[in-house]
């Protein structure tokens, strides 16, 4: 018997386990993958820490969370400054004066505001009904057509006019020459990769990888007093109310002999005719000087059972279905549902840690 069976060794499960151990609770963590760390897992390839499941750049304005993670790793001063390729053109992201200067040959914020305001006025959009209208009202037609439309439709596998408007509200828009993608006070990459953080979080806690929850609990029904479940909530209930929808991602990772492939960690490809959404060059996250390099092409994919779900599709249909699953989850006093899949929401890493800390404090108060 354990006090807690924790399903999933990502940030929610690992932080909860760490806090439970501090309170003298016994925990067993299981994960169907062959490693700890969830999607934040990094593995060393030719001396380079590769973000196996896509770029993970830690950023937060929550000082408590920042201090918390810094207790497990030294963070560098990496600033996320992606660039976007559209055909033969290259633009800075997020949308800022460097973007507008390149696009329109202008220099001042006033000129940029004037161009965008004129394009927005010509569109005559009152209350945006979808992502396309929201993006057009935010940045006008030129930026939308070159830097939003193709990339977004590749990422979500749907036309922009069928996606909810709130998705685009995450994108920063600035009228300064500032290429820092995030507005958060704290930002960086853990030196030596994320996996070392998880190793420290889970030190002294029993972990079993390559272990499927359904099979394990069928054989060990009384293994723990309580369960913390971070898998897909609809899968937990055997899809009894229907399947929630997700987007998945496929990675094609290559080791190259060149020492610098693209000169930046993140390069987005925004044209619809380019099949991948972006290329990650992993050594740039830690200012690597190693010989050779490792790059990953990212392809967005429709999710189906048997492949990894990444992004919940938080449209109206899925929102209503999740509410029904949430009601079932709330009836289970022996289960805590947490994390991106357990709560069917998009979580940045700092928000997952905050949720895990708050859940643990509530549990142990």
N, C-alpha and C positions, 0 to 999 in steps of 0.2 A: 504493500500500500504506500502510495505517495500522497502528499497533500494536494499536489497539482500535477495533472498531465497537461503539458503545453504542446499544442500542435502547431508546428511551424517555428523555425529557428531564424526568422528575420528579426527586424528591430523590435516589433511589438512583443513577440514571444521572448526574445533574449533579455530585453529590459525588464519585463515582468518577472522573469525567472531570477534575474540578478537581485531585484528588490525583494522578492519572496525569500531568497536565500538569506538576505540580511536580517529578515524577521524570523529566521530559524525554521523556515518551511522547507520541506523536501519536495523536489521537483524532478520530473522526467520530461525531457524534450524529445519529440520525434519529428522527423521531417522526411518527406518522400524523396527529396533529392539526396545526392551523395555527399552533400557538404552543408555547412552552416552558413548563415548570412543572407539567405533569401536572395532577392534580386540585387542586393548590394555586394554580393560576393565578388571578390577580386582574386585572381590567380596570377602567379608570376610566370611570365613567358619570356625567355631570353633576358632576364633581369628587369623586365618591364611589368608593372602591375596593371593587368588587363581587367577592365570593368566588363565582366563576362556577360552581364545582362543589360548593357547600355550604360551611358554616361550617368554617374551619380555625383553631383556637385553639392556639397553640403552648404546650406545657407539658412540663416535664421535671424530673427530679431528678438528671439526669446533668450535672454542672457542665462537663465537657469539651465536651459537645454544646452546652450553653447558650452557653459562651464562643465556640464555633465559629460558631454562627449570628449571634451578635452582632458577629462580624467582617465581616458582609456587610450588616447593617441595624441601625438603632436600634429597639429594641422599647419599646412603651409599657407601662403597668402595668395593662392590661385584665385583669379578673378575670371568668371565666365564671360567671355567676349566672342561669341560665335560669329561666323560670317555666313552669308547666303550666296549661292551661285544660281543665277538665272540665265541660262544660255551662255553667252560670252561675258556676261556682266557679273560683277561681284559687289556685294553690299554688306555694310556692317549691321549687326543686330545687337540689341533690339532697335526698333525704329527710333532714330535720333538724327541730329543734324548731319552726321557723317552720311547716313542713309539718304537724306533729302538732298544734300549737296551733290552727291554722286548722281542721283536720279534726275535732278532738275537743273543742275549747274548754278545753284544759288549759294549764298553764304550766311544769311542772317535768319534768326527765328521768325522775324516778321514776314519775310518772303515765303518761308515754308508754311506758316499759318495761313497766309493769304491763298496760296495754291490749294491747300487742303480744304479750306473753308469754301472756296469756289466749287471744287469738285463735289463736296457734300451738298451744297445748295442745289447744284444741278440735278442731284439724284432724287431730291424731294422725298426723303425717308423720314417719317414721323417717329413711330415707336417700332424699333427693329423687331421683326418676327422670327428671325433665324440668324445663324452665324454670318451668312453673307451680308445681310442688311446691317448687322452690328459692326462688322469689319469696315464696310463701306462708309458708315456714318462716323467711324473712328478715324480712318486714315485716308479716305477717298479712293478713287478708282485705280490710280497708277500703282500705289503700294499694294492694294488688294490683289490686283491682277498678277503682279510680278512676284510678290513675296508671301502671300497668304493663300490664295485659292488652290494652286496646284499642290502645295505642301500639305495643306489641311485635308484635302480630299484623298491624298495618298495615305495620310496618317489614319484617317477615320473610315476610309472605304465607302464614303457617302458624299453626295453633292453638298456643297456648303449651305445651300438653301434648305437642306433637310436636317441640319445640325442645330442644336440649341444655341442661342446667342451667347450664353454666359461663358462658353469655352474660350472665346476670343478676348474676354475681359482680363484674362491672366497676362496678356502680352503688354509689356510696358511701352509707352509712347512718350518720348521726351523731345524737347526743343533745345537741348544742349548737346555739346560734342562729348557724349559720355557713352562708351560702349559696354559698360558693366550691365549685364543682363538683369541682375537682381537688384532690388532696392534695399535688401536686408542689411543690417548693421554688420553681421558676421558671415564670413564666407571662407571656404577653403577645402582642401583635399587632405585626408589623413595620410601622413607620410608612412609609406610601407603598405598602403592599401587598407580597405575596410575590413578584410577578414581578421586582421589582428585585433580590431575592436571587439569583434564577436568572440574571439578566443578568450579575451579577458573578461567579457561579460559572463561567459559560460564556464569559467574556470571553477572546477569543483562540483559542477552540475552534470548529472548523467544525461548523455545525448545519444540517441540512436538515429542514424541516418538511413536512407533507403527503406523507410518504414511507412507504409500507408496506414492512415488512421482507421479506415473502415475495417481492414483486415486485422489490424492490431487490437482494436477495441472488441471485435468479435471474439478474439481469443483471450482477451484480458478485460472483461467487462467491469471488474471491480478494482482496477489498477490504481485509481486515485479518488479522493473525496470530491474533487472538482476539476473541471477541464477549462483550459483557456484555448480557444479555437480560432486560428487565424487563416484557415482555408476558406474556400468559397462557401458562402452561407447557403446557396441553393443546392450545392453538392451535399452539404451536411444533411439537408432534409430530403435527399434523394430526388431532387428536382420535382418534388410532389406538386408544386404550384406552377411549374414551367421553368424554362431556362432563362436566367439573366444573361444579357449579352455583354461581351467584352471585345476589345481589340487585342491582338497578340503582336509580337515582334519576332522576326527571324534575323539572325546575325550571321554574316559571312566574314569570318576573321582570317586575316592573312598576315604572315610574317614576311617582311620585305628587307632586302639588303640595303636599300637606301637609308641614310641616317635621318632624313626628314622628308616625309611624303607631301604634306600639305601646309606646314608652317603654323598650324593651329590645331587645338584639341578637337574642336567641333566645327564642321562645315556642313551646312544644310543645302540641300538641292531642291529648289522650289518649283522647278518645271515639272509639269505632269508627265512629260515624255521620258523623264529619268526615273527608273523603277524604284530606286532606293530613296529614302527620305534624307539620310545624312551619312557622313563618314566620320568616325571617331579615330583620332590618332592618340593612343593611350599615353605615350611617354610625355606628352605635353602637359598632362595633368600634374606631373611632378617635376617638370623642367628637366626631363631626362636627357642625359648625354651619352646613353648607351649606343653601341654600334648596332645598326639596323633599327627597324621600327616595327610596330604591330598596329594594324588598322582594322576597323570593323565597319562593314557596310550594314546599314540597318534597313530592313524591309518591313513595312507594316503589313499585317496579315489578319484575315478574319479568324476569329476564334472558333474552335470546335472542340468537343470533348477529346481529351488525350493530349492537347497541347497547352502550353502555359498561358493562363489569362493575365493580361497586363493592365489594361485600362478599362475600367467600367464605362459603359456607354450610358451616361446619366441623362437620357432623354425622358420624356413623359411616360412612355410605355414601361421602360425599365424602372423608373422611379415608383410607379404604382405597384409593380410586381415586388420590388424590394420592400415596400411598406408591409406587404402581406407576410413576407419572410421575416421581417423585423418583429412583427407581432408574434410569430411562432417562437422566435429567439427569446423574446422577453418573457415567455412562459417558462423557460428553462432556467430555474434558479441554480442548477448544477453546472451551467455552462456560461462562460464569459466569451462573447464574440468580439473580436478586435481586429484591427488592421485593415488594409486596403480591400481584401477579399471578404473578410468577415463582416465588414460594415458597408461594403459595396460603395466606396467613395475613393476619389483620387486623394492620396496623401503624399505630401512632401516628407522627406525623412524626419525633419525636425518636428513636424506635426504628429508623426507616428510615435516618436519618442515622448512627446508631451502627452499624448493620449494614453500611452502605456504607464507613464509615471502617475498620471491622475487616476487611472484605473487601479493601480497598485495601492495608492494611498487610500482610496475609498475602500478597497478590499481589506486593508490592514489597520484601518483607523479604529 
